Amino acid sequence: MKAKLVQIGNSRGVRIPKPLIAQANLSDEVDLQVRGKSIIISSDSTPRKGWAQAAAELHRRGEDELLLPPFDTKFDADEWQW
């Protein structure tokens, strides 16, 4: 698919058709990279983004206890060796 660069203030941009945005699963923020003579536009969403900070905050508040008590399994008793 070909597209034209359009003037946007002092910059230039490309209008990306809605079906392409949906197919690439793009959101409001994207990651731009230059590879050779190509510009790569990719989704900026990272799975589990912010989980480490959220876990640290739970720990700080003392809300990071186990939901279930630890228990031994058949694997622990029969198969695991130190």
Long-range contacts (C-beta under 8 A, 24 or more apart in sequence): 16-41
